[in-house]
Amino acid sequence: MKLVIVTAVEDFQDDVLKLFKKANIESFSGSEIEGYKNQNDLLATSSWFPSVKGASESVMFFSFTEDENIKNLFELISVFNQGVETNNPIRAVVIPIEQSI
């Protein structure tokens, strides 16, 4: 069993949910989060409030699941990301679980 964490911009929330379903990940948790990127210095200095950096409405999902489900999910995310025209693809990481109760 491993922990998979997926983040995406809010616009992709429904897509992530569909990918989880296709990957046979039925139990998971999610949360709304704010995503940040370091802006180009030129863009930051042209802002009325240069010390304030804008956040993107984002979502994070996580699930404790089996290796096969994670493998399927990563393949599905890879295909999905190839078809999007944005610099905010769906991102995912896997963390091994040493112990659980």
C-alpha positions as CSV (number, residue, x, y, z in Angstrom):
1,M,0.0,0.0,0.0
2,K,1.2,3.5,-0.9
3,L,-0.1,7.0,-0.5
4,V,-0.8,8.9,-3.8
5,I,-1.3,12.7,-3.8
6,V,-2.7,14.5,-6.8
7,T,-2.9,18.3,-7.2
8,A,-4.6,20.2,-10.0
9,V,-6.1,23.5,-10.8
10,E,-9.8,23.7,-9.8
11,D,-10.9,23.5,-13.5
12,F,-9.6,19.9,-13.6
13,Q,-11.4,18.7,-10.5
14,D,-14.0,16.7,-12.4
15,D,-11.3,15.2,-14.6
16,V,-9.3,14.1,-11.6
17,L,-12.3,12.4,-10.1
18,K,-12.9,10.6,-13.4
19,L,-9.3,9.5,-13.5
20,F,-9.5,8.1,-10.0
21,K,-12.6,6.1,-11.0
22,K,-10.9,4.7,-14.1
23,A,-7.9,3.7,-12.0
24,N,-10.2,1.8,-9.6
25,I,-9.4,4.2,-6.7
26,E,-12.7,4.3,-5.0
27,S,-11.7,5.7,-1.5
28,F,-9.9,9.0,-1.3
29,S,-10.0,12.4,0.3
30,G,-9.8,15.8,-1.2
31,S,-9.5,19.5,-0.2
32,E,-9.5,22.9,-1.9
33,I,-6.1,24.5,-1.7
34,E,-4.4,27.6,-3.1
35,G,-1.6,27.1,-5.5
36,Y,1.3,29.5,-5.9
37,K,4.0,30.0,-8.5
38,N,6.9,32.4,-8.3
39,Q,6.2,35.1,-10.8
40,N,8.6,36.7,-13.2
41,D,10.2,39.7,-11.4
42,L,9.1,42.0,-14.2
43,L,5.5,41.0,-13.8
44,A,5.7,41.2,-10.0
45,T,7.1,44.8,-10.0
46,S,4.3,46.0,-12.4
47,S,1.6,45.0,-9.9
48,W,-0.1,47.6,-7.7
49,F,0.9,45.4,-4.7
50,P,4.2,43.8,-5.8
51,S,4.7,42.0,-2.5
52,V,1.3,40.2,-2.9
53,K,1.5,37.1,-5.2
54,G,-1.7,35.7,-6.7
55,A,-2.9,32.3,-5.9
56,S,-4.7,29.8,-8.1
57,E,-7.7,28.0,-6.9
58,S,-6.6,24.4,-6.8
59,V,-7.6,21.0,-5.4
60,M,-5.6,18.2,-3.7
61,F,-6.7,14.5,-3.5
62,F,-5.0,11.7,-1.7
63,S,-5.6,8.0,-1.3
64,F,-4.0,5.0,0.4
65,T,-4.2,2.4,-2.4
66,E,-2.4,-0.5,-4.1
67,D,0.5,-0.3,-6.5
68,E,-1.6,-1.5,-9.5
69,N,-4.2,1.3,-9.0
70,I,-1.4,3.9,-8.8
71,K,0.3,2.6,-11.9
72,N,-3.1,2.9,-13.8
73,L,-3.6,6.4,-12.4
74,F,-0.2,7.6,-13.5
75,E,-0.8,6.3,-17.0
76,L,-4.1,8.0,-17.2
77,I,-2.7,11.3,-15.9
78,S,0.1,11.1,-18.4
79,V,-2.3,10.8,-21.3
80,F,-4.6,13.5,-19.9
81,N,-1.6,16.0,-19.5
82,Q,-0.6,15.4,-23.1
83,G,-4.0,16.7,-24.2
84,V,-4.1,19.9,-22.1
85,E,-2.9,23.3,-23.4
86,T,-1.9,24.8,-20.1
87,N,1.2,25.2,-17.9
88,N,-0.7,23.7,-15.0
89,P,-0.9,20.0,-15.7
90,I,-2.3,17.5,-13.2
91,R,0.6,16.5,-10.8
92,A,0.9,13.4,-8.7
93,V,3.4,11.9,-6.3
94,V,3.6,8.5,-4.5
95,I,4.8,8.0,-1.0
96,P,5.6,4.5,0.4
97,I,3.9,3.6,3.6
98,E,6.2,1.9,6.2
99,Q,3.5,1.2,8.8
100,S,-0.2,1.6,9.0
101,I,-3.0,0.7,11.5
